[in-house]
């Protein structure tokens, strides 16, 4: 499977937040645990990247340091 683009990762993060609402953190923890247990390193890295973007969205932080200027 091809890696997701940055745009796709942001889109998935936004969609997961919309779908899971206040339970988004729990959903992400469960997803990461399941992938870890399954030994799916590629899937794990993808979901960790999605989780990072969810965190940035929740904290209202820009993803690009250039946006700080």
C-alpha angles and dihedrals in degrees: 000000000000119000117257119254120243089254091053092049090053091047092051091047091053092046093048090051090050094047099042101034113179090359094062093108093052091046092053093047091051092048093050092046092050093049091047091051091047091051091235100152096173092050090045093053090048094052093045088055090049091048090052090054092047089054091050091050092049092050093044092234123149116249093216120059088214087068089068092071 
